[in-house]
Amino acid sequence: MTKGQKKLVYNEVKEFSFLDELIVWSKEKSFTYWIIVICSWLSVSLAFYHLFVAVYGTPEGRSFRSVHLSVMMILAVFIYPLFRQSLKDPIFIVNDKNNFLRLAGFFYDLLIILMILFVQLWTIWDIETFTLRYGDKYIGDIIVGSILLYLVLDGTRRAVGWAMVFVAVFFMMHALFAHKFFGFFYGPPTNLAKYIDTLFMTSDGIFGIPLYVASTYIVLFIIFGGILIRSGVGRFFVDLAIALTGHRTGGPAKAAVVASGMTGTVYGSAVANVVTTGSFTIPLMKNYGYRAKFAAAVEACASSGGQITPPIMGAAAFIMAEFLEAPYSYVILAAIIPAFLYFTTIYFMVHVEAEKHGIEKIDKSMLPNIFEVLRGGWHMLLSLVVLMGLLIYGYTAMKAGFWAIVSVIILSFFKKNTRMSVVDLLGAFESGIKSTVPVTIACACAGIIIGSVFVSGLGLKFTQSVIELSGGMLFPLLCLTAISAIILGMGMTTTAVYITVAALIVPSLIQSGIIPVAAHMFAFYFGVVSTITPPVALASFAGAAIAKSPPMSTAVESSKVGIAKYIVPFAFIYNPSLLMEGPILISIYSLCSVLLAYWCMTLGLEGWFNGPLNIYKRLISIVGSIFLLIPPLETIYEVSGFIINALGFILLTLIYFLQGKLNFNLESSK
């Protein structure tokens, strides 16, 4: 290491919890301080409540979900106050012209909290009698149910955004006034009493499957991820990725792919992953010669991949397991090959880009020592082993999540650098609950959408209409589904997009002969892809801000780098062996064939393989990739899929001869 050089060290940025804020505000016992105290107390109490429930089982289902939702909505009011940027902003500032708005917003927020408490008290005061009133409700139930609908929409506006509010209101208005609509949406209206009955008093609306999953599985897994991050696992993942890949061709970008992929499994948000690991990896990539928008695109694509990567996937994966009526381990198994293909394709892109532009490797003397990195944090990975082992053994996701939390707390005390104080641990609980707020409220709002579709009968009508619109052909149907999910994803969270598509369009996919797990995974993937797809690509925009590159061109670059996320879903629809369905040998063969297809596609898109590729060679590469993507057991025009795959391999070999030599060693230098 030359004089002036220093080892690359990632300084992890930890998310502030309410307890951290209390330390900052402790010297000033202001009104803000006491609000933070309330938020801290609510968050910690709810976290311990869920841990208790995980051990001893859930109480009466309706009251349990109601308590969870009520606390989450109160926290949403505090975290996202009206007419203020955050709860830390003062309510009154001397000689400020916006004082009236802030005061009005404060009293409105206070009214919302009182309404939440009133609805909660009405629900659980005599839960048995309340439950028995289904179909024979009081006028008070209709009023309280209407108030709850408004509260959920208000919470959605705060924590999720206006887009989902508009979608929910549309389906509400349709259910109540279908006779005022025209064309496809025309139908008989639903009586208000029946509508409130379905959405408020049964498990087909707000308190349906999405909220059930959010209040049981999701919250525990997010708390587990919060503890892992607090213990320094994020720093361990980044240092390990740099130590493993930094000295190879395109090392900085490969480190970003590996690091963001690993940390993405414990972060709940692609954007959060970008702004934490990306603050280190993006400047590193730029310093070694990568284009700014390419560096941002690589980080955005790798970070968004965390939601599709086992064992801790996005919140929608848990809801998928409930829709499929299958254990969560089944979803994990199905997700392994698609996730591997996605990250491998990004890895291919990074390697070819490095060779194309002559990107230098990182000097080994600047890299952290891999054995020192492992020595400092390998023990924390055992918690993931515990989680996977329990799921495979047959534990419920709730039990597995609880024991994974216990294991990570115990394991953190084995090393000084991962040991957490009481404040750190409680802060991790708080961060987990805080991160669950938008997920829970999105699930409650999704319940409004599902309930409205159910009570109006639009779901069955929509399914049949989509099939008719596609002409009964599978590929147009898949394209319609993908486009719908991407459009919804412009303003809604992944979880909300998946639930909406699962309710409206997935039944039509299943009716067309697609196996349920493939249909649901297809909707899930295109719910996730919105984070890198223009015009609203939040992960790409976050990366662009760090890289100082144009946001829209960065989003377009992200779509190219993450192209596998658009193609993988179509691949496993036509070839379910990629989801571990069918003989294992066919799954292995399909994995190898699709890997070669993505390598061919990378060469065609980047226009480089041991030198520049002209337009004809690029076309040969693209055609070869299409041939290699054909399912082996498929027969096209009486030609076996195996034969078509062989033709694809021949085209790849042709590129080798045309370019001079074959070089599949992705770690070699130019």
C-alpha positions, 0 to 999 in steps of 0.5 A: 500500500503506497503512502497516502492510501488507506484501506476501504472501510464502510462506515454504516449509517444507522437509522435513528430510533425514537430512543436516539431522538430522546437522547438528543432532546433530553436536555430540552424537555419541550413538547416535542420531547414528550411526543417522542416519549409517547412514540417510544413507549408505544413502539417498544410496548407493541414490539414486546406485545408481538414477541409475547404473542409469538410465544403464547399464541394470538388472542382473539383474531379480530381484537389482536389485529385491531390493536395492531392497526390502531397503534400503527395508525397512532404512530403514523399520525405522530411520524407524519404530522399534518402541515409539518415535515416531521414530529421534531418540527415545532408547532409554534414559531414566533412571527411565523406566517405558517403558525395557523396551519401548523396549529390547525394540523396539530389539532386535526392530528389530535382529533384523528388520534381520539377517533382511533381510540374511540373505534378501538374501544368500540370494537374490543369493549365486548368483542363477542357481542360485536362479532355476533352482530354481523348481519344484524348491526346497530346504526352505531356500527355503520357510523364507526365502520365509516369512521374507520374507513376514513382513518385508514385512508388518512393513514394511507395518505400519510404513510404510503401516499396519495396514489393508493388513496385514489385507487382505494377511493375509486373501488369504494365509489364503484362498490357503492355507486356501480349503477352510476358507472358505464361500460365494463364497470356498470353494475348493481350498487352495494347497500352502505350497511352491507358494505360496512358489514363486509369491510368492518365486521368481517375478515374479508375487508380491512381485517383480512389476510393482508393485515393478518400477515402484517400483524403476525409474520411481517412485524417479527421479521422486520424487527429481526432485520432491525436488530441485525442492522443495529448489531453491525451486520450491514457493515459486515456484509459490505466489508465482506463483499469488498474483500471477496470481489474488490480485487477482481475485474470491475471489483467496485461494482461487483462489491456493490452487487454482492453487498447490496444483495446481502444487506437487502435481505435484511433491509425492508426498503430498496430506497433505504438500502440505496442510501446506506450502502450506496453512499459508500459504493457509488462514489467508489465505483465512480472513482474507479472509472464507472459512469455516474449513471451506471454506478447509480443503476447498479446500486439501485438494481442490486438494492431492489433485489433484496425484496426477492432474495431469500430467506427474508424477502419483501413483506408481500412474500409472506402474504403470498404464502397465505394466498397460496395456503402454503408454508413460507418455506415453500415461497423461499424455495421457489424464489431461490433460482429466480433471485440467483439469476437476477443478481448473476445478470447484474454481475455479468453486466458489471463485468462486461462494462468493466472490460469495455471501459478498462475499469481498474481493479482495486489494489489488494493492499486497500482491501479489508482482510477477508479473515479479519472481516469473517472473524468479526461478524461470521457468528451473526450469520448463524441467526439466518441459519437458525431462521432457515433451519426452523422454517425447513423443519416445519415451524411457522413463520411466526415461531421461526421469526421469534426464535431468530430474534432470540438467536440474533440477540444472544449471538450479538454478545459473542463479539465486542463489535456486535454487542448491543446496549439496552438502548441499542436493543430497544432502539432496534425494536423501535426501528422495526415497529417504525418500519412496519407502520407503512406496511401495516397501513398499506395492508389495511388499505389493500383490505379496502380494495379487496373488500370492495372488489369482493362485495361488488363482484368486480373481481370475477368480472375483471378476471373474465374481461382480462382474459377476453382482452388478451384473446385467450392467449397467454403472452398478451395476458402476461404483458397486461399483468406486467403493465398493470403492476408497473403502473400501480407501482408508480405510486404504491408500495410493493406490498400494495401492488402485489395484493391489488394485482393478486386480487384482480388479475392473478385469478385470470392467470391461474384460470389460463392454466398457470400454476398458482405459485408462478402466477403469484410470483409473477405479480410479486416480481412486477410489483418490485420492478417499479423501483427501477422502472421509469418514469417513477423509479424511486431506488434509481432516483435515490442512487442518482442523487448520490451519484449526481447523475440525471434521474431519468437517464439513471432510471433508463440505465437501471432498466437495462442493468436490471433487465433480468427482473423483467425477463425472469418472471416470463421465464418461470411462467413458461418454465416452472422448473425455475421455481423448483417445480418438477424433477430437480435435474430439469431445474438444474438444466434450466438454471444452466440454460438460462444463465447462458441466455443471460450471458448472451443477452448481456453481450448483445446489450453491452456490445462487447466480448473480448472487443466491440461487437458489431450490430450483426454479432449483437443480433446473433447474441440476442437471438441465441439468448432467446433460444436458450430461454426456451423451456427444455420440455416445451415443443415449438413447431414439433421441435424439442426445447432441448434442440432449440437450446442447443441451437442457442448454444451453437450461436454463442459458440459462433460468437466465440469463434468470430471474436477469437477466443472464449472467455467465461472467466468472469474474474479475469482482467482485460 
